[in-house]
Amino acid sequence: MWVEKSEDMLVEKTGEVHPGLVVTGMAVATVFGIPRMGPTFGGMLFSGRKAAEVAAKIIGHKKSDSESLNRECKETVMV
């Protein structure tokens, strides 16, 4: 058990592991095989925060595509 190192690794590796799939918290430990006994509550919070930022960035890139699709759907419904 190495709390500082495992927490740092947990936050460092939090992110998108497959297109559209973001891992956070203990899922990061499982995916990357890092120690599960080290990360504490603070590490989980930082991991979640980073995952939210990654997800927001992913959604932001896809937002322009979905906005045009939404407009097309609304136009179709109105017709």
N, C-alpha and C positions, 0 to 999 in steps of 0.2 A: 504494500500500500504506500503510495507516494502522492499525497494529496495535491501538492502544488503542481507537480509535473502532469498528473492525470487531468487536473482541471484545465490547465493550459492546453493540453492536447485535445480535450473535449471541445473547447471553444474553437480552437484552431481548425479542427476537422468538421465542425458543424457547417452544413451547406448542402448544395444540390449534388446528389450522388448518381442520379439518373435524370434525364430530362423530365422536369416537373415533379421530381421527388426530392424533398428537402428533409434531412434527418436532423434531429436535435436531441439533447439530453442523453439518456441511457441508450437510445437507438444508435447514437454515434459510437458509443463504446462497443455495441454489438457488431455494427458494420465494419469497424476498423480494428476490432480486437484489442482495444486499449483497456487498462485496468478499470473494473467496474466499482471497486471498493474505495477509490480515491475521491472522485468528484463529490462535492458537497452541495448544499442548497444553492450557494452563490454561483457555483459553476453551472448548475442547471439554469439559473436565471439568465446568466450571460449567454449561454448556448441558445436559449429560447429567443433572446433579443436578437442575436445574430441571425437565427433562422428566419425571424420575422423580416429583418432587413433584406436577406437574400430573396425571400418570397416576394417582397414588395418590388424588388428590382426585376425579378422574373415577370411578374404581373405587369409592371410598367412597360417592359419591352413588348409584351403581347397586347397591351392596352389598345394601341392604335389598330391592330387587327380586329379586336373584338368590338371596338367602337364602330368601325365600318360595317361589320356584320350586324350589329344592333340596329344601325340606321336602315340597312337593307330589310331587316325583319319588320321594323316599324312601317316602312313604306309598303311592304307587302300586305300587312294587316290592314292598313288604311285603305287600300285599293279595293 
